[in-house]
Amino acid sequence: MPDRDPERVAIRFVNQINRQDIAAITALMTPDIRFVDSLGQEVRGVSRLRAGYLAYFALFPDYRITILKHFSLGQVVALFGVASGTLANDGKMPRQNHWMMPAAWQAVVRNGRVAHWQVYADNTRVAKLLSSQAA
């Protein structure tokens, strides 16, 4: 039986992201999950998010979320902390490609699974790294 406590589910979701365990991440998603990134772009559905996480982890092999505070109101969980990672370049992770930023996440948990995951962060540094690598 899945855990029904929204905060524990959200923390478990973060832990699986930090492990980059795609099977465990997707097992914690509702089939109709809605993901909203820090730019407001939306992705829906487990298969699209599976592909998105695989691509993101390829770009940032050491991506990590550190939660410093969290609380919930019903099924909504607010998490506050830091996101960090290093943009990989030809299989290497140059020190200058490392980034760290304050961030917040909102999770809506339904029946022991994440139905909504939204990221709030200023990802200007990440955007600059990505554009410089594309150039």
Number of C-alpha atoms within 10 A of each C-alpha: 4 9 12 14 16 24 24 14 23 27 16 16 23 19 18 18 19 16 14 19 15 16 10 15 23 22 15 21 22 18 15 14 23 20 22 17 14 15 11 11 9 12 16 15 16 20 12 12 19 15 11 13 17 15 12 14 19 14 19 19 18 17 21 20 21 16 17 10 10 16 12 16 10 11 17 17 21 17 22 18 15 16 18 17 20 22 26 20 12 7 10 11 17 11 10 9 19 18 16 16 17 15 20 21 22 20 26 24 26 18 14 21 25 27 21 19 21 19 17 16 16 13 16 10 14 19 11 12 16 15 10 9 12 7 5
